Amino acid sequence: MPKTNGRRPPNIILIITDQQRFDTIAAHGYNYMDTPHLDRLVNEGVSFSRCFVNAPSCGPSRASLFTGYTPHNSGALRNNAPWPRTWVHDLGAAGYRCVNLGKMHAEPYEGMHGFHERQVVENKQRRFAEPLWTGNPHPFNDEWDKALQRRGLRRLEKEDFIHREHRFEELGAYDWWYDDDLHPDTFVGDMALNWLKQALPTDDQPFFLEIGFPGPHPPFDPPRSYAKPYLEKDLPMLPATDAEMEVQPQGIRALRDSLIERFADSIAFDPHASDENRHRQRAYYLGNITLIDEKVGEIMAALEERGDLENAVVIFTSDHGELLGDHGLIEKWNMYEYAVRVPLIVWSPGRYDANRTIDSLVQWFDIGPTILELAGVEPPSTFEALSLLPLLENDPTASGREYVFSEHAPDPILNTIQYMLMIRNQRWKLVEFVGETEGQLFDLEADPDELHDLWDDPGHAEIKADLKTRLHDWFVTSTATATPWRNPIRYE
């Protein structure tokens, strides 16, 4: 068993939600939130205030995290693209018991991807292991499907919602329709609790436990008791104005048209929705986060009862954000802050200083080599991801990244682009649509809400040219130096 600084390697618990904005934890300054258990992680842990995902959708983002490579190097460019080998294999080889409970959105769904044990729960709405557009769909019953079937029920799909009379007022926000214990986030949380009650003691073998909550991904469906307090609160919302939408790049306007047309994730999307309906939608989304917060508290209590918290590192984060109508968009597939910036908290009292916020730029997949080094495992030399340990340990020479990047290939929703790329530093963000003359450039110091696009402003031509050059250099250089694509894909 490897040692880390003379200590037994810690138990590592990675909790990933799906589609959670960065502005959804009260202790981070968002006082409209009710998140006492996540607040505890913040107050006793280390928060990264500027963590950016490698891709603004589930599959490519998660593949980057679990491989250490950007999407264009991992090969997982969109949902349902096959994953290469993950670093979870290396944790297992080092003596860890590796367990995934809940969502991973790995492809194939049935693959182990380095874990010794997987209890899979996937998207809230998904009846096939591959979607129809791949040409190879096949039924896949996950653990939640099986639980529903035992009660004579089934997973509801968008066909169950598409003809609802008030769908354009609901905007994808629905009262949960079965018993509360069958809500997917409650189900995954309880699955984790059951595993912790039954798992063997960890004196001789530490564990890596990835808990993947399906929410707050839409449909926005908490039991009404969780949404009701938010319905009565004043919730901040960016206005979605015609003036902004009309001058957005064609790639963004086409994305909006696709979201309106496809009823994605049971959302009848209306970019001109009333403030009242947008507020209701947001309340249901935030209610789902409070539900997850409650389950996080129960998981922490179960870990403490087992005696597993004393030497543990708990990491809480999300795979990408959610627009909720801001900028006239819903969900993700774009490079606005609410899509690409996510919460990241590392909790380990006695190991790292408490109640500390790190404002350095970091990438989401940097979590991977951080976990490996915590376990006493050296990350592969070809990794593009960088360990966060120097920042966590308050190394005076650690400064984070000068630039962060995100990317997305075309998929069934983002279906009118060749490729989308983002570069961001502490002040500037540039978004390029490959092959197009349009793009986006924002001064985040002067315009943190990203309402004033400077792409065509002659006064910012120099900074635009510099960022484009750096973006292109990064893409080419990373492709030449990171080589996971040279290794055969394995589905252990």
N, C-alpha and C positions, 0 to 999 in steps of 0.2 A: 504494500500500500504506500503510495507516495506521501511525502510530508510537505507541508507548506509552512516555511519559517519555523520548523520544529514542531508545528502543531498538526494534529490529525486533520485531514482535509475536511472542510465543512460540508454539511448537507446544503444543497443548493436548490432553492425553490424558485422557479421562474413562472410568474403569473402573467399571462398575456390576454388582454381583452381584444375585442374585434371592433375597430372603427371608433375609438374613443378620442375625442378632441383633447388638446392639452389644457383647455380652460374649464376642467370639470372636477377639480379637487379643491375643496374649501381652503386647505392649509397653504395652497399656492396663491391665495389671494382672491379666490372666486367665492365670495361669501354667500352667494345664492345656492351653493351646493350643500348637500347634507351627506358628508363622507367621513364620519368619525374614524373609521378604521384605516382608511387611506391617509387621513390626517395623522394618525399615529405613526405610520411608516414615514411620513414626511418629517414629523417633529423629532423622531428618533433616528432618522436616516439621512441619506444624501440624495438630493434631487438634482437632476440635470434639466435646466430650464430650456435648453436649446438642442433637443435631440430630434433628428430628422430621418425619416424612413428612406430607404433606398428605392422604393417604388410605391406609388399611392394606390395599391390594391393588394389583396390578401396574399395570393400565391407567390408573386415575385418578391414581395417584401419579406415574407417568412422564409423563402428559399435563401435569400441573401443572409438572413440572420443565422440560419442553421448550416450554412456552408462557408461563410466568411468571404463571399464573393458578390460583386455587383450582378444585377440581372443579366447584363450582356456577357458576363463571363460564366455565371452559373448555368446559363441556358434556359432558366425558368423565367421567361419574359412576360408571361401572363398566367392567369389561373389555369390549372389543369395541364400545365407544361411539366414534363417529368423532371424530378429533382436528381441531381448528382449525389454523390456520397456526402453525408453530413459529419460534422465534428463530434456528434454524439457517439459514434463508434469509438473515438479516441477516449472519451470519458469512460466508456465501458471497459476498454482495454486497460485503463488505469485503475480499475477496481470499483468503479461506481455502479450502483444499481440504477438504471435509467428508465424512467417511467413517464409516459404521456397520458394524461387524463383530459379528455375534451378535444377541443379544436386544435388541429395543426395545419389543415389545408394543404397537406403534403400530397404529392402525386407520385405513385399511386396511393389512394386512400388506404388500401390494404397492406401496404409495405410497412416494414418495421423501422426503416430509416435510422438504424442504430440503437433504437430503444429495445430493452428486454421485454417490456410490457406496454401495450397500448390499449386503452379503452376509448375508442374513437367516438366523438360527437362532432359532426360537421356543421355546415350552415343550417340556419333555421329552416330554410326552404331549399331542398335539394333531394331529388329522388334518384339521381343517377350518380355513379362514381365518375363518369365523364359526361359533360353536357351534350345535348343533341347536336350542337354545331360541330363537334369533333368527328362525327360519323361513326363513333364506336361507343355509344352509351350502353351501360349495363347497370342493372339495379344494385343498390348497395344499402343494406340495412345497418345503421350504426347502433350504438347502445341506446340512444334516445328512441329511435324507431322501435326497438324491441320492447322498451318499457311502455311506449304508447300502445303497441299491439297487444301487450298482455292485459290492457284495460279495454280492449276493443276499439281503440282509437287509431288515428293516423296523423302524420305530419301534414299540416295544411300548406298548400302551395299557392302560388299567385292566382291560379285559376279559381280558387275559392274566394278571392277578394275582388276580382277585376270587375264584377258587375254590381258591387255594393252601391246603394243609392247615394250615399254621402261620401264617396271615396275622394272627391276633390276637396272636401272640407277636412277629411281625416288625414290626408297627406301621408299615408302609411302608418299612422298612429292608431292602434287598436287596443281595446281592453283584452287582456289575456283570456283565452277562450276555454281552457281546461282547468283542472284543479291546480292550485298554486304550486304544488310539489312537482308538477310535470312541466313547469316553465323550464326552458333549456338551461338558463343560467342557474336556477335553483338546482336542477338535476345534476349539472356538472359540479357545482359546489358540494352537493351531497355525495356525489361519487368520490370526490377527493376526501371528504370526511370518512367515508366508509373504508377507503384504501388506507388512510392513516390509522384507523382503528384496528385493521387486520394485519398491517405490514409487520414484519419481524423487527425486533430492535436493531439499531444501526451501530452498535458498538464496534463491530468488525467490518462493516461495509457501509460507507456513506451513500446517500442517494441523491440523484438529480431528478427532481420532480417538476415536470412542465404541466401546468394547469391552464387549459385554454378555454376561456369563457366565450360562447358564441355571440354574446351581446357586448355593447349596445347596438350591434349591426341591425339594420332593419329587417323585417318590419319592426317598428317601435312598439313593443308589445308587453310592457310590464303589467302585472296586476294593478288595477286602478289605484289601490291604496298607496303605491309607490309614486304614481304620477300626480295624485291629488294635491299634495303640498306644493308642488311646483306650479300647478295651475293657478295657485293663489299668490305666486311671487312675481315680481317685476324681473323678467329675464332679459339680458342684453341681446340684441339682434342687430346685425348690420342691415341697412336698407338695401333692397334689391331694386335698383332704378333702371329705367329704360336708357338713361344717359350713359350709365356704366355698361350695360349689356350690349348696346348697339356698337360700341367701339372695341369690344373685346375681339381678339383674333378669331379667324374663321374656325380654327380647331376647337376653341371654347364654345363658340356659337353652335357648331355642329354637335358637340357633346351635349349641349342643352337640348337640342332637337331630339337626339337619341334618347335622353332620359325621359322626355315627355312622351315619346312614342312607345317605349318598350315596357312601361309599367314595371321597371326593375325593382325586385325585392318588394313587390306589392305596394309600391309608392305611386299613387296617381299624382305625378309631379306637376305643379303649376308655378312657374317662376314669378307670376304676379299674384300669388296667394296673399290673402289679407293678413294683416298683422295678427289678428285674432287666431286664425288657423295656424299660422307659423308658430305662434306662442304655444298653442296646444301641442303641436308636433314636438316642439323642443321640450316641453314638460314631460312628455312620455319618454323621450330619449334620455333625459336626465334621471327620470324615475328608474329606468333600467340600470343606470350606473349606481344609484343608491342600493338597489337590490344586490348588485355584484359586490358593493362595498360591505354589505351585511355578511355575505358569504366569505369574503376575505377575512373578516373578523372571526368568524367561526373556524376557518382554517388555521389562523394564527393561534387560537385557543387550543385546537386539537394538537398542533405541533408542540405547544408548551406542555400540554398534558402528557405527551409522549416523552418529554425531556429532550426534544430535538431542536429547540430554539437556541440553546446556550451556545452551540457551535454551528450556526446556520447563517446563510446569506439568502435573504428574500429579495427578489427583484420583481418589481411591478411595472408593467408597460403596456403598450398597445401597438398593433401592427400598422395603423395609419389612422387618419382622422375622418371627419364628417363635416360637410358644408352646411347642412340644415337650412338651405335656402339662401345663405350668404352668397353674394356675387351672382345671384340668380341661378344657383346650382344646388344639386343634392348629391349626397354620398361623396365619392372621391374621383379618381381618374383625372386629376388636375394638380397644379403645383402651388395653389394658394396655401397660406400658412395653416389653415384649419384642416387641410388634407394631409400635409406632409410633416407637421410638427406634432409630437406625441409626448405624453408624460413618461418619465423614466425615473424610478426611485430605487435606490439600493439601501436595504435595511440590514444592518449587522452591528448592533451596539457592542462596544468594546473593541471592535475591529476598525470602525471608521467614526470620525467625529459626528456628533448628532446635530440635527437641525441645520444642515449646511446646504447651500444652493450653489451649484457650479454653473456659471453662465457661458462657459466655453462651448463652441460648436462641437457636436459629436454626431456620429452616424448610428443608426439603429443597430446595424450588424456588428458594431463594436462590442455589443454584449457577448458575442460568441467567444472571442479570444479572452475576454475578461473571465468568463466562466472556466475556460480551460486553465488559465493561470491560477485561479482560485483553487483548482483541483490539483495543481502541481504538474500540469501538462503543458509542454511547450507548443504554442500554435504553429501550424505549418508556415514555412518561410514565404510561400506564395500568397498568403492571405492578404487581401486588401483591407480587411477590418483591422483595427488597432485596439489594443487593450485599454480599458478605462482605469486600470489599477493605479497608474501614476496620479491621475486626477483624484481618485478616491483616497489615496494615501497622502494627498496634499503635498506631493513632490513639487518643490519650488521651481523646478525646470519644466514641469508639465504645463502645456498651454492649450491643449485641444487642437482642433483642426482649423486651418486658416479658411478653408472652403469645404462645404458639404455639397453633395450631388444627389439628384434623384432622376429617375428615368421611367418611361413606360412605352411599350410597344403597342400597336393596334390590337384591339380585341373586340368582341361583339358589341360592347357599349362605346368604347373609344375607337370608332370604326372609320374615321375619315382622316386619319393622320398617318404619316409614314413612321414617325418616331418623335417622342417628346423628351426633352432634356432640361434639367434645371441645375444652375450653379448659384450658390448663396454664400456670402460672407456675413460678417456682423452687421453690415449696413445695406448691401446691395443684393438684389435677387434678379437673375436673368433667366427667362424661360424661352427655349428655342423649339420651334416646330420644324423638324428637318424637312428640307425641300421647299419651305414656304418663306416668303419675305416678311411675314408678320411674326411677332413674338411679344414678350412682355418684359419690362424692366421696371423695378420698383426701388425707390429709396425708402428703406424700412425705418430709418430714423425719422424722416419727415412724414412718412405715410405708412404707419404700421398696419393700417387696415387694407392696404393694397388697392386703393380706389383710383389712383392717378398713374396711369401707365406712361412711362417716359421713353418707350421704344423708339418712337419717331421724333423725339425732341432733339433738335440739332445740338442743343447745349449739353446733351449727355452722350453724344456720339463716341467720345473717347472712352468713357467707362464701359459703354456697350461693347465696343470693339475689343477692349482688354478682357472683359468677361467671356466673350465668345471665344477668343483665342485660348484662354485658360480652360474653358469647357472642352474644346476640341482636343487640346493637348492631353487633358485628363483621360478622355475616352480612348484615344489611340494608345497612350502609354499604358493605361491599365490593361488594355487588351493584350498588349505585347508582354507584360510582365506577370500577369496572373494567369495560371494555366490549368484550372480544373477541367477544362474541356478536353485536355489531353488524356484524362483518365476515363476508363469506361464507366458508364452509369451502372450502379449496382443497387438492387432492391432488397437488401437484407432485411 
